[in-house]
Amino acid sequence: MIMATIPPSLQAEIEKLQALQAQLQNVLIMKQQVESELKEIEKAISEIEKVPPENKIYKAVGTFLIMVSKEQALNELKEREELLKLNITSLSKQESLLRKQIDDLRSKINEALARMQQSGRVEGG
């Protein structure tokens, strides 16, 4: 337990670390949601590809079902699939960047705390 007062500059770094961790958590949640939707889209594509071209396909639009061609349904789903894949790539890059920032900041904070402890400004408990 820290017995001495943490300098304002170090406190600011700790708050920044907490903000980055919260941001990372949000990115991970969004990524998980997008990945889940992507799995649903891929399953829908797989099922529609099995349907004979002469069969009717309906898509939900609000509270209505509208008949669409197999080709139109597949095109719309494949466009959505590509968009979701791009979104996952972007979220993965954000995740990597945030993880690096968190690791760097955590190291910086730990070094500062170690220096404070060595100088006797912080007592270990």
C-alpha positions, 0 to 999 in steps of 0.5 A: 500500500502506498503511504505517501502522496503520489505527485500530481504528474504521476496521478495524471499518468495513472488516470490516463492509464485508466482511461486507456484501459476503458477505451480498450474495453470498449474496442474489445466489446465492439469487436466482439459484436462485429465478429458475432454479426459477421458469423451470422452473415457468413451463415446466412450466405452459406444457407442462401447459396444452398437455395435453388434459384427458383425458390423465393427469398425474403428479407426483413425490412423493419416489420415487413418481409420483402421478396428479393432474388437470390442474387440480390440477397447474396450481393447485399450480404457479401457487401455487409460481410466486406464492411464487417471485415474492414471494421474488424481490421480497424478495431484490431489495429485500434486494439493493438495500438491501445495495448501498446500505449497501455503497456508503455504507460504501465512501465513508465508508472512502475518505473516512477513508483520504483524511483519514489520507493528507492528515494524513500518517498513511498513506503511499501506495505 
